[in-house]
Amino acid sequence: MQLICRTIGVALKIIEKLLAENKAALESFYSVTIETRNSYSVLEQIGKQCNFLQKKGEVDEMRTATRMINDWQNGLLLI
């Protein structure tokens, strides 16, 4: 459980940093239009766009967060 919280927390920090410094890069990379400053809402929006859904259409937050962290580590998300 702790790993899940940490993974999502790291992804939320990445989102916060990109919203503050290069929102356009985040929007273009994940093909989303961000209209909020709430990093958790952005995580859910990206999860929906990537079709990372669980049963009942809920966003798979862990899978979305893992993808974002990997994209960040591989240099695909730039500031």
DOZAKE-24880 format. One record per residue: y, x, z of N, C-alpha, C in turn; residue number from 1. Coordinates in nm, 2 decimals. Layout:
! residues N
<node><n_y>Y</n_y><n_x>X</n_x><n_z>Z</n_z><ca_y>Y</ca_y><ca_x>X</ca_x><ca_z>Z</ca_z><c_y>Y</c_y><c_x>X</c_x><c_z>Z</c_z><resi>NUM</resi></node>
...
//
This chain:
! residues 79
<node><n_y>-0.12</n_y><n_x>0.08</n_x><n_z>0.00</n_z><ca_y>0.00</ca_y><ca_x>0.00</ca_x><ca_z>0.00</ca_z><c_y>0.13</c_y><c_x>0.09</c_x><c_z>0.00</c_z><resi>1</resi></node>
<node><n_y>0.12</n_y><n_x>0.20</n_x><n_z>0.07</n_z><ca_y>0.23</ca_y><ca_x>0.29</ca_x><ca_z>0.08</ca_z><c_y>0.27</c_y><c_x>0.35</c_x><c_z>-0.05</c_z><resi>2</resi></node>
<node><n_y>0.16</n_y><n_x>0.38</n_x><n_z>-0.13</n_z><ca_y>0.18</ca_y><ca_x>0.44</ca_x><ca_z>-0.26</ca_z><c_y>0.25</c_y><c_x>0.34</c_x><c_z>-0.35</c_z><resi>3</resi></node>
<node><n_y>0.21</n_y><n_x>0.21</n_x><n_z>-0.35</n_z><ca_y>0.27</ca_y><ca_x>0.11</ca_x><ca_z>-0.43</ca_z><c_y>0.42</c_y><c_x>0.10</c_x><c_z>-0.40</c_z><resi>4</resi></node>
<node><n_y>0.46</n_y><n_x>0.10</n_x><n_z>-0.27</n_z><ca_y>0.60</ca_y><ca_x>0.09</ca_x><ca_z>-0.23</ca_z><c_y>0.68</c_y><c_x>0.21</c_x><c_z>-0.28</c_z><resi>5</resi></node>
<node><n_y>0.62</n_y><n_x>0.32</n_x><n_z>-0.27</n_z><ca_y>0.68</ca_y><ca_x>0.45</ca_x><ca_z>-0.31</ca_z><c_y>0.70</c_y><c_x>0.45</c_x><c_z>-0.46</c_z><resi>6</resi></node>
<node><n_y>0.60</n_y><n_x>0.41</n_x><n_z>-0.53</n_z><ca_y>0.61</ca_y><ca_x>0.41</ca_x><ca_z>-0.68</ca_z><c_y>0.72</c_y><c_x>0.32</c_x><c_z>-0.73</c_z><resi>7</resi></node>
<node><n_y>0.72</n_y><n_x>0.20</n_x><n_z>-0.67</n_z><ca_y>0.83</ca_y><ca_x>0.10</ca_x><ca_z>-0.71</ca_z><c_y>0.96</c_y><c_x>0.15</c_x><c_z>-0.67</c_z><resi>8</resi></node>
<node><n_y>0.97</n_y><n_x>0.21</n_x><n_z>-0.55</n_z><ca_y>1.10</ca_y><ca_x>0.26</ca_x><ca_z>-0.50</ca_z><c_y>1.15</c_y><c_x>0.37</c_x><c_z>-0.59</c_z><resi>9</resi></node>
<node><n_y>1.07</n_y><n_x>0.46</n_x><n_z>-0.64</n_z><ca_y>1.11</ca_y><ca_x>0.56</ca_x><ca_z>-0.73</ca_z><c_y>1.17</c_y><c_x>0.50</c_x><c_z>-0.86</c_z><resi>10</resi></node>
<node><n_y>1.09</n_y><n_x>0.41</n_x><n_z>-0.91</n_z><ca_y>1.14</ca_y><ca_x>0.34</ca_x><ca_z>-1.03</ca_z><c_y>1.27</c_y><c_x>0.27</c_x><c_z>-1.01</c_z><resi>11</resi></node>
<node><n_y>1.29</n_y><n_x>0.21</n_x><n_z>-0.90</n_z><ca_y>1.42</ca_y><ca_x>0.14</ca_x><ca_z>-0.87</ca_z><c_y>1.53</c_y><c_x>0.24</c_x><c_z>-0.86</c_z><resi>12</resi></node>
<node><n_y>1.51</n_y><n_x>0.36</n_x><n_z>-0.81</n_z><ca_y>1.61</ca_y><ca_x>0.47</ca_x><ca_z>-0.80</ca_z><c_y>1.64</c_y><c_x>0.52</c_x><c_z>-0.94</c_z><resi>13</resi></node>
<node><n_y>1.54</n_y><n_x>0.53</n_x><n_z>-1.03</n_z><ca_y>1.57</ca_y><ca_x>0.57</ca_x><ca_z>-1.17</ca_z><c_y>1.66</c_y><c_x>0.46</c_x><c_z>-1.23</c_z><resi>14</resi></node>
<node><n_y>1.62</n_y><n_x>0.34</n_x><n_z>-1.21</n_z><ca_y>1.70</ca_y><ca_x>0.23</ca_x><ca_z>-1.27</ca_z><c_y>1.85</c_y><c_x>0.23</c_x><c_z>-1.22</c_z><resi>15</resi></node>
<node><n_y>1.86</n_y><n_x>0.25</n_x><n_z>-1.09</n_z><ca_y>2.00</ca_y><ca_x>0.26</ca_x><ca_z>-1.03</ca_z><c_y>2.08</c_y><c_x>0.37</c_x><c_z>-1.10</c_z><resi>16</resi></node>
<node><n_y>2.01</n_y><n_x>0.49</n_x><n_z>-1.11</n_z><ca_y>2.08</ca_y><ca_x>0.60</ca_x><ca_z>-1.17</ca_z><c_y>2.12</c_y><c_x>0.58</c_x><c_z>-1.31</c_z><resi>17</resi></node>
<node><n_y>2.03</n_y><n_x>0.52</n_x><n_z>-1.39</n_z><ca_y>2.06</ca_y><ca_x>0.49</ca_x><ca_z>-1.53</ca_z><c_y>2.17</c_y><c_x>0.38</c_x><c_z>-1.54</c_z><resi>18</resi></node>
<node><n_y>2.16</n_y><n_x>0.28</n_x><n_z>-1.46</n_z><ca_y>2.27</ca_y><ca_x>0.18</ca_x><ca_z>-1.46</ca_z><c_y>2.40</c_y><c_x>0.24</c_x><c_z>-1.44</c_z><resi>19</resi></node>
<node><n_y>2.41</n_y><n_x>0.33</n_x><n_z>-1.35</n_z><ca_y>2.54</ca_y><ca_x>0.39</ca_x><ca_z>-1.31</ca_z><c_y>2.59</c_y><c_x>0.49</c_x><c_z>-1.42</c_z><resi>20</resi></node>
<node><n_y>2.49</n_y><n_x>0.56</n_x><n_z>-1.48</n_z><ca_y>2.53</ca_y><ca_x>0.67</ca_x><ca_z>-1.57</ca_z><c_y>2.51</c_y><c_x>0.65</c_x><c_z>-1.72</c_z><resi>21</resi></node>
<node><n_y>2.41</n_y><n_x>0.57</n_x><n_z>-1.75</n_z><ca_y>2.38</ca_y><ca_x>0.55</ca_x><ca_z>-1.90</ca_z><c_y>2.30</c_y><c_x>0.42</c_x><c_z>-1.92</c_z><resi>22</resi></node>
<node><n_y>2.37</n_y><n_x>0.31</n_x><n_z>-1.89</n_z><ca_y>2.31</ca_y><ca_x>0.18</ca_x><ca_z>-1.91</ca_z><c_y>2.26</c_y><c_x>0.16</c_x><c_z>-2.05</c_z><resi>23</resi></node>
<node><n_y>2.34</n_y><n_x>0.20</n_x><n_z>-2.15</n_z><ca_y>2.30</ca_y><ca_x>0.18</ca_x><ca_z>-2.29</ca_z><c_y>2.17</c_y><c_x>0.25</c_x><c_z>-2.32</c_z><resi>24</resi></node>
<node><n_y>2.14</n_y><n_x>0.36</n_x><n_z>-2.27</n_z><ca_y>2.01</ca_y><ca_x>0.43</ca_x><ca_z>-2.30</ca_z><c_y>1.90</c_y><c_x>0.35</c_x><c_z>-2.24</c_z><resi>25</resi></node>
<node><n_y>1.91</n_y><n_x>0.29</n_x><n_z>-2.12</n_z><ca_y>1.81</ca_y><ca_x>0.21</ca_x><ca_z>-2.06</ca_z><c_y>1.79</c_y><c_x>0.09</c_x><c_z>-2.15</c_z><resi>26</resi></node>
<node><n_y>1.89</n_y><n_x>0.02</n_x><n_z>-2.19</n_z><ca_y>1.88</ca_y><ca_x>-0.10</ca_x><ca_z>-2.27</ca_z><c_y>1.82</c_y><c_x>-0.07</c_x><c_z>-2.41</c_z><resi>27</resi></node>
<node><n_y>1.86</n_y><n_x>0.03</n_x><n_z>-2.47</n_z><ca_y>1.80</ca_y><ca_x>0.06</ca_x><ca_z>-2.60</ca_z><c_y>1.66</c_y><c_x>0.11</c_x><c_z>-2.60</c_z><resi>28</resi></node>
<node><n_y>1.62</n_y><n_x>0.19</n_x><n_z>-2.50</n_z><ca_y>1.49</ca_y><ca_x>0.24</ca_x><ca_z>-2.49</ca_z><c_y>1.39</c_y><c_x>0.13</c_x><c_z>-2.46</c_z><resi>29</resi></node>
<node><n_y>1.42</n_y><n_x>0.03</n_x><n_z>-2.38</n_z><ca_y>1.33</ca_y><ca_x>-0.08</ca_x><ca_z>-2.35</ca_z><c_y>1.36</c_y><c_x>-0.21</c_x><c_z>-2.42</c_z><resi>30</resi></node>
<node><n_y>1.46</n_y><n_x>-0.20</n_x><n_z>-2.51</n_z><ca_y>1.50</ca_y><ca_x>-0.32</ca_x><ca_z>-2.59</ca_z><c_y>1.53</c_y><c_x>-0.44</c_x><c_z>-2.50</c_z><resi>31</resi></node>
<node><n_y>1.61</n_y><n_x>-0.42</n_x><n_z>-2.40</n_z><ca_y>1.66</ca_y><ca_x>-0.53</ca_x><ca_z>-2.31</ca_z><c_y>1.81</c_y><c_x>-0.53</c_x><c_z>-2.31</c_z><resi>32</resi></node>
<node><n_y>1.86</n_y><n_x>-0.65</n_x><n_z>-2.27</n_z><ca_y>2.01</ca_y><ca_x>-0.66</ca_x><ca_z>-2.24</ca_z><c_y>2.02</c_y><c_x>-0.68</c_x><c_z>-2.09</c_z><resi>33</resi></node>
<node><n_y>2.08</n_y><n_x>-0.59</n_x><n_z>-2.03</n_z><ca_y>2.10</ca_y><ca_x>-0.60</ca_x><ca_z>-1.88</ca_z><c_y>2.23</c_y><c_x>-0.66</c_x><c_z>-1.84</c_z><resi>34</resi></node>
<node><n_y>2.22</n_y><n_x>-0.77</n_x><n_z>-1.77</n_z><ca_y>2.34</ca_y><ca_x>-0.84</ca_x><ca_z>-1.73</ca_z><c_y>2.36</c_y><c_x>-0.84</c_x><c_z>-1.57</c_z><resi>35</resi></node>
<node><n_y>2.28</n_y><n_x>-0.76</n_x><n_z>-1.50</n_z><ca_y>2.29</ca_y><ca_x>-0.75</ca_x><ca_z>-1.36</ca_z><c_y>2.29</c_y><c_x>-0.61</c_x><c_z>-1.31</c_z><resi>36</resi></node>
<node><n_y>2.33</n_y><n_x>-0.59</n_x><n_z>-1.18</n_z><ca_y>2.33</ca_y><ca_x>-0.46</ca_x><ca_z>-1.12</ca_z><c_y>2.21</c_y><c_x>-0.45</c_x><c_z>-1.03</c_z><resi>37</resi></node>
<node><n_y>2.13</n_y><n_x>-0.56</n_x><n_z>-1.02</n_z><ca_y>2.01</ca_y><ca_x>-0.56</ca_x><ca_z>-0.93</ca_z><c_y>1.90</c_y><c_x>-0.49</c_x><c_z>-0.99</c_z><resi>38</resi></node>
<node><n_y>1.86</n_y><n_x>-0.37</n_x><n_z>-0.94</n_z><ca_y>1.76</ca_y><ca_x>-0.29</ca_x><ca_z>-1.00</ca_z><c_y>1.62</c_y><c_x>-0.35</c_x><c_z>-1.00</c_z><resi>39</resi></node>
<node><n_y>1.59</n_y><n_x>-0.44</n_x><n_z>-0.90</n_z><ca_y>1.46</ca_y><ca_x>-0.50</ca_x><ca_z>-0.90</ca_z><c_y>1.45</c_y><c_x>-0.61</c_x><c_z>-1.02</c_z><resi>40</resi></node>
<node><n_y>1.56</n_y><n_x>-0.68</n_x><n_z>-1.05</n_z><ca_y>1.57</ca_y><ca_x>-0.77</ca_x><ca_z>-1.16</ca_z><c_y>1.55</c_y><c_x>-0.70</c_x><c_z>-1.29</c_z><resi>41</resi></node>
<node><n_y>1.61</n_y><n_x>-0.58</n_x><n_z>-1.30</n_z><ca_y>1.60</ca_y><ca_x>-0.50</ca_x><ca_z>-1.42</ca_z><c_y>1.45</c_y><c_x>-0.46</c_x><c_z>-1.44</c_z><resi>42</resi></node>
<node><n_y>1.39</n_y><n_x>-0.41</n_x><n_z>-1.33</n_z><ca_y>1.24</ca_y><ca_x>-0.38</ca_x><ca_z>-1.33</ca_z><c_y>1.16</c_y><c_x>-0.49</c_x><c_z>-1.39</c_z><resi>43</resi></node>
<node><n_y>1.19</n_y><n_x>-0.61</n_x><n_z>-1.34</n_z><ca_y>1.11</ca_y><ca_x>-0.73</ca_x><ca_z>-1.38</ca_z><c_y>1.14</c_y><c_x>-0.76</c_x><c_z>-1.53</c_z><resi>44</resi></node>
<node><n_y>1.26</n_y><n_x>-0.74</n_x><n_z>-1.57</n_z><ca_y>1.30</ca_y><ca_x>-0.77</ca_x><ca_z>-1.71</ca_z><c_y>1.23</c_y><c_x>-0.67</c_x><c_z>-1.80</c_z><resi>45</resi></node>
<node><n_y>1.22</n_y><n_x>-0.55</n_x><n_z>-1.76</n_z><ca_y>1.15</ca_y><ca_x>-0.44</ca_x><ca_z>-1.84</ca_z><c_y>1.00</c_y><c_x>-0.47</c_x><c_z>-1.85</c_z><resi>46</resi></node>
<node><n_y>0.95</n_y><n_x>-0.51</n_x><n_z>-1.73</n_z><ca_y>0.81</ca_y><ca_x>-0.55</ca_x><ca_z>-1.73</ca_z><c_y>0.77</c_y><c_x>-0.67</c_x><c_z>-1.82</c_z><resi>47</resi></node>
<node><n_y>0.86</n_y><n_x>-0.76</n_x><n_z>-1.83</n_z><ca_y>0.84</ca_y><ca_x>-0.88</ca_x><ca_z>-1.92</ca_z><c_y>0.85</c_y><c_x>-0.83</c_x><c_z>-2.07</c_z><resi>48</resi></node>
<node><n_y>0.95</n_y><n_x>-0.75</n_x><n_z>-2.09</n_z><ca_y>0.97</ca_y><ca_x>-0.70</ca_x><ca_z>-2.23</ca_z><c_y>0.85</c_y><c_x>-0.61</c_x><c_z>-2.28</c_z><resi>49</resi></node>
<node><n_y>0.79</n_y><n_x>-0.53</n_x><n_z>-2.18</n_z><ca_y>0.67</ca_y><ca_x>-0.45</ca_x><ca_z>-2.22</ca_z><c_y>0.54</c_y><c_x>-0.53</c_x><c_z>-2.21</c_z><resi>50</resi></node>
<node><n_y>0.55</n_y><n_x>-0.66</n_x><n_z>-2.17</n_z><ca_y>0.44</ca_y><ca_x>-0.75</ca_x><ca_z>-2.16</ca_z><c_y>0.34</c_y><c_x>-0.70</c_x><c_z>-2.06</c_z><resi>51</resi></node>
<node><n_y>0.39</n_y><n_x>-0.65</n_x><n_z>-1.95</n_z><ca_y>0.31</ca_y><ca_x>-0.61</ca_x><ca_z>-1.83</ca_z><c_y>0.30</c_y><c_x>-0.72</c_x><c_z>-1.74</c_z><resi>52</resi></node>
<node><n_y>0.22</n_y><n_x>-0.82</n_x><n_z>-1.77</n_z><ca_y>0.21</ca_y><ca_x>-0.94</ca_x><ca_z>-1.70</ca_z><c_y>0.07</c_y><c_x>-0.96</c_x><c_z>-1.63</c_z><resi>53</resi></node>
<node><n_y>0.07</n_y><n_x>-1.02</n_x><n_z>-1.52</n_z><ca_y>-0.05</ca_y><ca_x>-1.05</ca_x><ca_z>-1.45</ca_z><c_y>-0.08</c_y><c_x>-1.20</c_x><c_z>-1.47</c_z><resi>54</resi></node>
<node><n_y>-0.18</n_y><n_x>-1.25</n_x><n_z>-1.40</n_z><ca_y>-0.21</ca_y><ca_x>-1.39</ca_x><ca_z>-1.41</ca_z><c_y>-0.09</c_y><c_x>-1.48</c_x><c_z>-1.37</c_z><resi>55</resi></node>
<node><n_y>-0.07</n_y><n_x>-1.59</n_x><n_z>-1.43</n_z><ca_y>0.04</ca_y><ca_x>-1.68</ca_x><ca_z>-1.40</ca_z><c_y>0.17</c_y><c_x>-1.63</c_x><c_z>-1.45</c_z><resi>56</resi></node>
<node><n_y>0.17</n_y><n_x>-1.53</n_x><n_z>-1.54</n_z><ca_y>0.29</ca_y><ca_x>-1.48</ca_x><ca_z>-1.60</ca_z><c_y>0.38</c_y><c_x>-1.39</c_x><c_z>-1.51</c_z><resi>57</resi></node>
<node><n_y>0.33</n_y><n_x>-1.35</n_x><n_z>-1.39</n_z><ca_y>0.40</ca_y><ca_x>-1.27</ca_x><ca_z>-1.30</ca_z><c_y>0.40</c_y><c_x>-1.12</c_x><c_z>-1.35</c_z><resi>58</resi></node>
<node><n_y>0.52</n_y><n_x>-1.05</n_x><n_z>-1.34</n_z><ca_y>0.53</ca_y><ca_x>-0.92</ca_x><ca_z>-1.38</ca_z><c_y>0.44</c_y><c_x>-0.82</c_x><c_z>-1.29</c_z><resi>59</resi></node>
<node><n_y>0.37</n_y><n_x>-0.73</n_x><n_z>-1.36</n_z><ca_y>0.30</ca_y><ca_x>-0.63</ca_x><ca_z>-1.29</ca_z><c_y>0.39</c_y><c_x>-0.52</c_x><c_z>-1.25</c_z><resi>60</resi></node>
<node><n_y>0.45</n_y><n_x>-0.52</n_x><n_z>-1.14</n_z><ca_y>0.56</ca_y><ca_x>-0.43</ca_x><ca_z>-1.09</ca_z><c_y>0.51</c_y><c_x>-0.29</c_x><c_z>-1.09</c_z><resi>61</resi></node>
<node><n_y>0.38</n_y><n_x>-0.27</n_x><n_z>-1.04</n_z><ca_y>0.33</ca_y><ca_x>-0.13</ca_x><ca_z>-1.03</ca_z><c_y>0.31</c_y><c_x>-0.07</c_x><c_z>-1.17</c_z><resi>62</resi></node>
<node><n_y>0.26</n_y><n_x>-0.14</n_x><n_z>-1.26</n_z><ca_y>0.24</ca_y><ca_x>-0.09</ca_x><ca_z>-1.40</ca_z><c_y>0.37</c_y><c_x>-0.06</c_x><c_z>-1.46</c_z><resi>63</resi></node>
<node><n_y>0.47</n_y><n_x>-0.15</n_x><n_z>-1.44</n_z><ca_y>0.60</ca_y><ca_x>-0.13</ca_x><ca_z>-1.50</ca_z><c_y>0.67</c_y><c_x>0.00</c_x><c_z>-1.44</c_z><resi>64</resi></node>
<node><n_y>0.66</n_y><n_x>0.01</n_x><n_z>-1.30</n_z><ca_y>0.72</ca_y><ca_x>0.12</ca_x><ca_z>-1.23</ca_z><c_y>0.65</c_y><c_x>0.26</c_x><c_z>-1.28</c_z><resi>65</resi></node>
<node><n_y>0.52</n_y><n_x>0.25</n_x><n_z>-1.29</n_z><ca_y>0.45</ca_y><ca_x>0.37</ca_x><ca_z>-1.34</ca_z><c_y>0.49</c_y><c_x>0.42</c_x><c_z>-1.48</c_z><resi>66</resi></node>
<node><n_y>0.51</n_y><n_x>0.32</n_x><n_z>-1.56</n_z><ca_y>0.55</ca_y><ca_x>0.35</ca_x><ca_z>-1.70</ca_z><c_y>0.69</c_y><c_x>0.41</c_x><c_z>-1.70</c_z><resi>67</resi></node>
<node><n_y>0.78</n_y><n_x>0.35</n_x><n_z>-1.62</n_z><ca_y>0.92</ca_y><ca_x>0.40</ca_x><ca_z>-1.61</ca_z><c_y>0.92</c_y><c_x>0.55</c_x><c_z>-1.56</c_z><resi>68</resi></node>
<node><n_y>0.84</n_y><n_x>0.57</n_x><n_z>-1.46</n_z><ca_y>0.84</ca_y><ca_x>0.71</ca_x><ca_z>-1.40</ca_z><c_y>0.78</c_y><c_x>0.81</c_x><c_z>-1.50</c_z><resi>69</resi></node>
<node><n_y>0.68</n_y><n_x>0.77</n_x><n_z>-1.57</n_z><ca_y>0.62</ca_y><ca_x>0.85</ca_x><ca_z>-1.68</ca_z><c_y>0.72</c_y><c_x>0.88</c_x><c_z>-1.79</c_z><resi>70</resi></node>
<node><n_y>0.80</n_y><n_x>0.78</n_x><n_z>-1.83</n_z><ca_y>0.90</ca_y><ca_x>0.79</ca_x><ca_z>-1.93</ca_z><c_y>1.01</c_y><c_x>0.89</c_x><c_z>-1.89</c_z><resi>71</resi></node>
<node><n_y>1.05</n_y><n_x>0.88</n_x><n_z>-1.76</n_z><ca_y>1.15</ca_y><ca_x>0.96</ca_x><ca_z>-1.70</ca_z><c_y>1.10</c_y><c_x>1.11</c_x><c_z>-1.70</c_z><resi>72</resi></node>
<node><n_y>0.97</n_y><n_x>1.13</n_x><n_z>-1.65</n_z><ca_y>0.92</ca_y><ca_x>1.26</ca_x><ca_z>-1.64</ca_z><c_y>0.90</c_y><c_x>1.33</c_x><c_z>-1.78</c_z><resi>73</resi></node>
<node><n_y>0.87</n_y><n_x>1.25</n_x><n_z>-1.88</n_z><ca_y>0.85</ca_y><ca_x>1.30</ca_x><ca_z>-2.01</ca_z><c_y>0.98</c_y><c_x>1.32</c_x><c_z>-2.09</c_z><resi>74</resi></node>
<node><n_y>1.09</n_y><n_x>1.29</n_x><n_z>-2.02</n_z><ca_y>1.22</ca_y><ca_x>1.31</ca_x><ca_z>-2.09</ca_z><c_y>1.26</c_y><c_x>1.21</c_x><c_z>-2.19</c_z><resi>75</resi></node>
<node><n_y>1.20</n_y><n_x>1.09</n_x><n_z>-2.18</n_z><ca_y>1.23</ca_y><ca_x>0.99</ca_x><ca_z>-2.28</ca_z><c_y>1.35</c_y><c_x>0.90</c_x><c_z>-2.23</c_z><resi>76</resi></node>
<node><n_y>1.38</n_y><n_x>0.90</n_x><n_z>-2.10</n_z><ca_y>1.49</ca_y><ca_x>0.83</ca_x><ca_z>-2.05</ca_z><c_y>1.60</c_y><c_x>0.94</c_x><c_z>-2.02</c_z><resi>77</resi></node>
<node><n_y>1.71</n_y><n_x>0.94</n_x><n_z>-2.09</n_z><ca_y>1.81</ca_y><ca_x>1.04</ca_x><ca_z>-2.07</ca_z><c_y>1.93</c_y><c_x>0.98</c_x><c_z>-2.01</c_z><resi>78</resi></node>
<node><n_y>2.00</n_y><n_x>1.07</n_x><n_z>-1.93</n_z><ca_y>2.13</ca_y><ca_x>1.02</ca_x><ca_z>-1.87</ca_z><c_y>2.24</c_y><c_x>1.07</c_x><c_z>-1.96</c_z><resi>79</resi></node>
//
